[in-house]
């Protein structure tokens, strides 16, 4: 066993994706609490080019032709009631 490192055989895919999750519980009594939360995905709004899988009908050009933009910045809100 020789350790080749993580993702050694992966293509050079220089993506950067920074996500954050924030939540704050509010206690109403000893028994009930409300917990609102927010998730923000890809805070920096980087393009993060994706390399779609090629099938037998397409020709892959090693990432020069088939690069498509990835997900843009997205947000998600949630509320949880604990009792």
Backbone as JSON Lines, residues from 0, in Angstrom:
{"i":0,"aa":"X","n":[0.72,-1.16,0.0],"ca":[0.0,0.0,0.0],"c":[0.79,1.28,0.0]}
{"i":1,"aa":"X","n":[0.66,1.98,-1.07],"ca":[1.25,3.31,-1.18],"c":[0.12,4.35,-1.16]}
{"i":2,"aa":"X","n":[0.24,5.32,-0.27],"ca":[-0.78,6.36,-0.15],"c":[-0.59,7.39,-1.25]}
{"i":3,"aa":"X","n":[-1.57,7.5,-2.14],"ca":[-1.47,8.46,-3.25],"c":[-2.12,9.79,-2.91]}
{"i":4,"aa":"X","n":[-2.72,9.92,-1.75],"ca":[-3.36,11.17,-1.36],"c":[-4.82,11.21,-1.79]}
{"i":5,"aa":"X","n":[-5.52,12.12,-1.2],"ca":[-6.95,12.24,-1.48],"c":[-7.17,12.86,-2.86]}
{"i":6,"aa":"X","n":[-8.1,12.31,-3.62],"ca":[-8.46,12.79,-4.95],"c":[-7.25,12.88,-5.89]}
{"i":7,"aa":"X","n":[-6.35,11.93,-5.8],"ca":[-5.13,11.94,-6.6],"c":[-5.42,11.82,-8.09]}
{"i":8,"aa":"X","n":[-6.42,11.05,-8.47],"ca":[-6.69,10.79,-9.87],"c":[-7.8,11.68,-10.44]}
{"i":9,"aa":"X","n":[-8.19,12.68,-9.7],"ca":[-9.24,13.59,-10.13],"c":[-8.64,14.67,-11.05]}
{"i":10,"aa":"X","n":[-9.46,15.14,-11.96],"ca":[-9.01,16.25,-12.82],"c":[-8.79,17.5,-12.01]}
{"i":11,"aa":"X","n":[-8.06,18.44,-12.56],"ca":[-7.82,19.71,-11.91],"c":[-9.12,20.52,-11.94]}
{"i":12,"aa":"X","n":[-9.85,20.49,-10.84],"ca":[-11.14,21.16,-10.73],"c":[-11.06,22.17,-9.59]}
{"i":13,"aa":"X","n":[-10.58,23.39,-9.86],"ca":[-10.31,24.34,-8.78],"c":[-11.57,25.06,-8.3]}
{"i":14,"aa":"X","n":[-12.5,24.37,-7.73],"ca":[-13.72,24.98,-7.23],"c":[-13.54,25.49,-5.82]}
{"i":15,"aa":"X","n":[-14.27,26.53,-5.47],"ca":[-14.26,27.06,-4.11],"c":[-15.7,27.32,-3.72]}
{"i":16,"aa":"X","n":[-16.15,26.69,-2.66],"ca":[-17.53,26.8,-2.21],"c":[-17.52,26.97,-0.7]}
{"i":17,"aa":"X","n":[-18.01,28.11,-0.23],"ca":[-18.02,28.39,1.2],"c":[-19.47,28.49,1.65]}
{"i":18,"aa":"X","n":[-19.86,27.65,2.62],"ca":[-21.23,27.58,3.12],"c":[-21.25,27.94,4.6]}
{"i":19,"aa":"X","n":[-22.4,28.43,5.07],"ca":[-22.54,28.76,6.48],"c":[-23.95,28.39,6.96]}
{"i":20,"aa":"X","n":[-24.03,27.95,8.21],"ca":[-25.31,27.6,8.83],"c":[-25.36,28.33,10.17]}
{"i":21,"aa":"X","n":[-26.44,29.09,10.41],"ca":[-26.61,29.83,11.66],"c":[-27.98,29.52,12.23]}
{"i":22,"aa":"X","n":[-28.02,29.25,13.55],"ca":[-29.29,29.03,14.22],"c":[-29.22,29.62,15.62]}
{"i":23,"aa":"X","n":[-30.38,30.03,16.12],"ca":[-30.47,30.64,17.44],"c":[-31.74,30.18,18.12]}
{"i":24,"aa":"X","n":[-31.63,29.39,19.19],"ca":[-32.85,28.92,19.88],"c":[-33.44,30.0,20.78]}
{"i":25,"aa":"X","n":[-34.76,30.08,20.78],"ca":[-35.52,30.93,21.69],"c":[-36.37,30.05,22.57]}
{"i":26,"aa":"X","n":[-36.13,30.13,23.87],"ca":[-36.84,29.31,24.85],"c":[-38.1,30.03,25.3]}
{"i":27,"aa":"X","n":[-39.29,29.39,25.14],"ca":[-40.56,29.98,25.56],"c":[-40.95,29.55,26.97]}
{"i":28,"aa":"X","n":[-40.61,28.36,27.31],"ca":[-40.85,27.85,28.65],"c":[-39.84,26.73,28.87]}
{"i":29,"aa":"X","n":[-40.0,26.01,29.97],"ca":[-39.08,24.88,30.2],"c":[-39.26,23.79,29.15]}
{"i":30,"aa":"X","n":[-40.41,23.79,28.51],"ca":[-40.73,22.7,27.6],"c":[-40.66,23.08,26.12]}
{"i":31,"aa":"X","n":[-40.89,24.32,25.75],"ca":[-40.97,24.72,24.35],"c":[-39.83,25.64,23.95]}
{"i":32,"aa":"X","n":[-39.31,25.4,22.76],"ca":[-38.31,26.31,22.19],"c":[-38.5,26.37,20.68]}
{"i":33,"aa":"X","n":[-38.25,27.55,20.13],"ca":[-38.35,27.79,18.7],"c":[-36.94,28.08,18.19]}
{"i":34,"aa":"X","n":[-36.55,27.38,17.12],"ca":[-35.18,27.5,16.62],"c":[-35.21,27.9,15.14]}
{"i":35,"aa":"X","n":[-35.1,29.21,14.84],"ca":[-34.98,29.61,13.44],"c":[-33.55,29.39,12.96]}
{"i":36,"aa":"X","n":[-33.4,29.1,11.68],"ca":[-32.06,28.87,11.12],"c":[-32.0,29.41,9.7]}
{"i":37,"aa":"X","n":[-30.78,29.69,9.27],"ca":[-30.53,30.16,7.91],"c":[-29.26,29.44,7.4]}
{"i":38,"aa":"X","n":[-29.33,28.98,6.17],"ca":[-28.19,28.38,5.49],"c":[-27.89,29.22,4.26]}
{"i":39,"aa":"X","n":[-26.63,29.54,4.05],"ca":[-26.21,30.27,2.85],"c":[-25.17,29.4,2.16]}
{"i":40,"aa":"X","n":[-25.42,29.08,0.9],"ca":[-24.53,28.23,0.12],"c":[-23.79,29.08,-0.91]}
{"i":41,"aa":"X","n":[-22.5,28.85,-1.08],"ca":[-21.64,29.56,-2.02],"c":[-21.68,31.06,-1.73]}
{"i":42,"aa":"X","n":[-21.28,31.45,-0.53],"ca":[-21.32,32.84,-0.08],"c":[-20.54,33.75,-1.02]}
{"i":43,"aa":"X","n":[-19.39,33.3,-1.5],"ca":[-18.54,34.14,-2.35],"c":[-19.06,34.24,-3.77]}
{"i":44,"aa":"X","n":[-20.09,33.47,-4.13],"ca":[-20.72,33.49,-5.45],"c":[-19.73,33.19,-6.58]}
{"i":45,"aa":"X","n":[-18.78,32.28,-6.33],"ca":[-17.84,31.86,-7.37],"c":[-18.55,31.06,-8.45]}
{"i":46,"aa":"X","n":[-18.02,31.11,-9.67],"ca":[-18.63,30.39,-10.78],"c":[-18.54,28.89,-10.6]}
{"i":47,"aa":"X","n":[-17.43,28.37,-10.05],"ca":[-17.24,26.93,-9.81],"c":[-17.67,26.11,-11.03]}
{"i":48,"aa":"X","n":[-16.87,26.16,-12.06],"ca":[-17.19,25.45,-13.3],"c":[-17.33,23.95,-13.06]}
{"i":49,"aa":"X","n":[-18.35,23.36,-13.63],"ca":[-18.59,21.93,-13.51],"c":[-18.2,21.24,-14.81]}
{"i":50,"aa":"X","n":[-17.81,20.0,-14.69],"ca":[-17.46,19.19,-15.85],"c":[-18.48,18.07,-15.96]}
{"i":51,"aa":"X","n":[-19.51,18.24,-16.78],"ca":[-20.54,17.2,-16.87],"c":[-19.98,15.9,-17.42]}
{"i":52,"aa":"X","n":[-20.59,14.81,-17.02],"ca":[-20.15,13.49,-17.49],"c":[-20.42,13.37,-18.98]}
{"i":53,"aa":"X","n":[-19.52,12.71,-19.67],"ca":[-19.67,12.52,-21.11],"c":[-20.25,11.13,-21.36]}
{"i":54,"aa":"X","n":[-21.11,11.05,-22.35],"ca":[-21.63,9.75,-22.73],"c":[-21.12,9.39,-24.11]}
{"i":55,"aa":"X","n":[-21.58,8.3,-24.65],"ca":[-21.07,7.84,-25.94],"c":[-21.48,8.73,-27.11]}
{"i":56,"aa":"X","n":[-22.45,9.63,-26.94],"ca":[-22.87,10.51,-28.02],"c":[-22.11,11.84,-28.02]}
{"i":57,"aa":"X","n":[-21.39,12.15,-26.94],"ca":[-20.64,13.38,-26.84],"c":[-19.15,13.09,-26.87]}
{"i":58,"aa":"X","n":[-18.38,14.08,-27.18],"ca":[-16.94,13.97,-27.11],"c":[-16.46,14.89,-25.99]}
{"i":59,"aa":"X","n":[-15.63,14.38,-25.12],"ca":[-15.08,15.2,-24.04],"c":[-13.76,15.8,-24.5]}
{"i":60,"aa":"X","n":[-13.58,17.08,-24.21],"ca":[-12.36,17.77,-24.6],"c":[-11.54,18.14,-23.37]}
{"i":61,"aa":"X","n":[-11.47,17.29,-22.41],"ca":[-10.7,17.48,-21.19],"c":[-11.02,18.8,-20.49]}
{"i":62,"aa":"X","n":[-12.28,19.18,-20.48],"ca":[-12.71,20.34,-19.73],"c":[-12.55,21.66,-20.45]}
{"i":63,"aa":"X","n":[-12.19,21.67,-21.72],"ca":[-12.03,22.95,-22.41],"c":[-13.32,23.42,-23.06]}
{"i":64,"aa":"X","n":[-14.2,22.51,-23.47],"ca":[-15.43,22.87,-24.16],"c":[-16.65,22.72,-23.27]}
{"i":65,"aa":"X","n":[-16.7,21.67,-22.47],"ca":[-17.92,21.32,-21.76],"c":[-17.99,21.86,-20.33]}
{"i":66,"aa":"X","n":[-17.32,22.97,-20.03],"ca":[-17.43,23.56,-18.71],"c":[-18.72,24.36,-18.63]}
{"i":67,"aa":"X","n":[-19.48,24.14,-17.59],"ca":[-20.72,24.89,-17.37],"c":[-20.66,25.5,-15.98]}
{"i":68,"aa":"X","n":[-21.26,26.68,-15.78],"ca":[-21.24,27.3,-14.45],"c":[-21.99,26.45,-13.44]}
{"i":69,"aa":"X","n":[-21.5,26.41,-12.21],"ca":[-22.14,25.67,-11.14],"c":[-23.22,26.48,-10.47]}
{"i":70,"aa":"X","n":[-23.57,26.09,-9.26],"ca":[-24.65,26.76,-8.52],"c":[-24.21,28.15,-8.06]}
{"i":71,"aa":"X","n":[-25.11,29.1,-8.16],"ca":[-24.84,30.44,-7.67],"c":[-25.14,30.49,-6.17]}
{"i":72,"aa":"X","n":[-25.04,31.69,-5.6],"ca":[-25.33,31.84,-4.17],"c":[-26.8,31.51,-3.93]}
{"i":73,"aa":"X","n":[-27.05,30.72,-2.89],"ca":[-28.42,30.34,-2.54],"c":[-28.6,30.41,-1.03]}
{"i":74,"aa":"X","n":[-29.85,30.66,-0.62],"ca":[-30.17,30.74,0.8],"c":[-31.35,29.84,1.11]}
{"i":75,"aa":"X","n":[-31.39,29.39,2.35],"ca":[-32.47,28.53,2.81],"c":[-32.81,28.91,4.25]}
{"i":76,"aa":"X","n":[-34.09,29.07,4.53],"ca":[-34.55,29.41,5.88],"c":[-35.32,28.24,6.46]}
{"i":77,"aa":"X","n":[-35.26,28.09,7.77],"ca":[-36.01,27.02,8.41],"c":[-36.38,27.4,9.85]}
{"i":78,"aa":"X","n":[-37.4,26.74,10.35],"ca":[-37.84,26.95,11.74],"c":[-38.16,25.59,12.32]}
{"i":79,"aa":"X","n":[-37.7,25.35,13.54],"ca":[-37.99,24.08,14.21],"c":[-38.6,24.39,15.58]}
{"i":80,"aa":"X","n":[-39.66,23.68,15.92],"ca":[-40.3,23.81,17.23],"c":[-40.01,22.54,18.02]}
{"i":81,"aa":"X","n":[-39.36,22.69,19.14],"ca":[-39.08,21.55,20.01],"c":[-40.0,21.61,21.22]}
{"i":82,"aa":"X","n":[-40.58,20.44,21.56],"ca":[-41.45,20.37,22.73],"c":[-41.27,19.05,23.4]}
